[in-house]
Amino acid sequence: MAKKEVGKDTRPGWKRIGLGILAVVLFILSVEVMKSGAGGLTPLLRDHLTVDNAIDSLGFGWLMAYGILSGSPVAAVALALLSSGGLTSAQTFTMITGSRLGASFVVLGLGFIYVLRGHERKTALTTGVLSFLVTVPIQLLTVPVGLTLLRLEWAGTIKWTWLVGFSTTVNSVTDPLTTLLKSYLPEWILFVLGVGMISLSFRWFDQALPDFELKGTGLTQIPRLVYRPTIMFLLGMVATTLTLSVSISLGLLVPLSTRGYIRRENLIPYILGANITTMIDTLVAGILLGDPHAMTIVVAHMIGAVIVSLPIVILFYRAYERIISRLQIWITQRKRNFAIFLGALFFIPIVLLLT
Amino acid sequence: MKLLFCTDGSDWTQEAASPACLLASLTADAVDVLIVGSPGESAEAIQKTIAPPFEALREQGISIDFIWREGKLKTQAVKEAKARSYDMLAIGSRGRRGLRRLLLGSVAAYVIRHASISTLILKGQPCAFKRFLICSAVGPTSEKTIHFAGRLARSMGASVTLIHVMSQIPLTDEAEMSHLTAEAQDLIENRSREGLHLSRMLDLLAEEGTKARAIVRHGLVIDEIIDEAQEEAFDLLVLGAHTTPGLRSRLIDDLAEQALLQANMPVLVVR
């Protein structure tokens, strides 16, 4: 009898395809359900959570991503709230940024669970800490760049005319269900239901993806182990575009890691690249919403991330790598340092939300 | 050993003449001095300034030839190294950094990239070439580097330290972190992948008649190499050349070029 490989998903191909189709259908429905219920959340955001400005929404998106252990649904929520008038453009932009910051905590959170289960601290936490340290400065620098882009005239010149037709077609299919739900459920419950549905759709999509490996790309055969930062940057972008998930695209590197091939030098530009194309699913959510404004914000976010990341990769990469690497070593060196780091991860978004 | 020394008469290439002659006096049977000038420039004038230390070598019985070429130093050096059978090319380094290097390029970096033979870039303070630091990467090119550097160290009576940098990031639950933080001796005793490699490299050095010690550092590869070289004041940094052919060479980073940029001592790139 053939041995089942530990940790390997042996789901047959047809089941994966079926799950993938279900995930896409659920994703479309969830965006529409969230859109229908988003209006009911506006008083909660304004009166109770006091999400009044772009800093509040940054903290809100950040904490919400912690809460549902994923960034993509939160980014889609931000767009739905924009469409319903619950958030301004700037608030939507920073909530999306917050969602990315919160999402990078998920990789760290998984590592933390391994530590609690008795694994060696450094081994379990290194990748998560590195992922977080690379993501935070890039995303925070993207905020002023992206908001400036939104204020520039080019944002208004993009018409996205095809969106309306696409959205109308989708709406004609989903409207009967959303109308039915609307007649029985209050708006805020509808919104919570939408968040639950979109989270589930991302989970199904992750499960539907085949086990990618970098074998056959030739990369594993290269005898020298330090790949060019630009190559790893592009690889991170492509892998995350194909898988729509940073955690899966990071997982692609596992075969290289087991052979001792993945170094800090490789991982940092890879995460930088992944940070840009991780917005692809949010772009799809924007298309489904049929809101040109939402699309412009997502595109500005992606361009902002490229503007911030490219000079780092091309001009200042060594200095950046050195700073990130030293910080990572400091954080994972002692329990006290890690506790300070972990405290900051909760303290900062709470302070942002309360300001 | 036959050495090719390259100069265009500029101060920074002439400064490299003394250390090149010191190395040649201990290791070489013959030295060719390639003098590159512009059309109309006097070869004799440049030769007159560059010749004295090489004439002293001739008195030691080492064959010295002066070759005159017109053109650019970097291209003529690479061309000459390819045209005849030399064991090593030696050249100085102007030490351009930052924007000037980006805009104007580097002669030494070009020679490292394009030369078909081992290249010694002479930079930093004059030294006695008595302490070598050899960088080891787990791969087939390492053996060539070890043989060449080992022979050179033996003929110069130099001590050798073999360095390996562990910079891996464990992405798997099963990763053994202890290997990523272990000392060289522990890796060798545990017979880990890196330990076996270091052990083999030490054996190769012993075969070349050179006694060496192995060390392991942890962190970013180039930073750790440079830190070790500067903290312990080594006289020569030895690395293997970027030898991956074709398209794959576009995918990998050239450590030798980065080392050349950051090191403040002579750098030998073995090919």
Interface residues (C-beta under 8 A of the other chain):
Chain A: Y114 H119 E120 K122 T123 A124 T126 T127 L130 G218 L219 I222 P223 R224 L225 V226 Y227 R228 P229 I231 L250 G251 L253 V254 S257 T258 G260 Y261 I262 R263 R264 E265 N266 L267 R318 E321 R322 S325 I329
Chain B: A137 V138 G139 P140 T141 S167 Q168 I169 P170 L171 T172 D173 E174 A175 M177 T181 R193 E194 G219 L220 V221 I222 D223 H242 T244 R248 R250 L251 I252 D253 L255 Q258
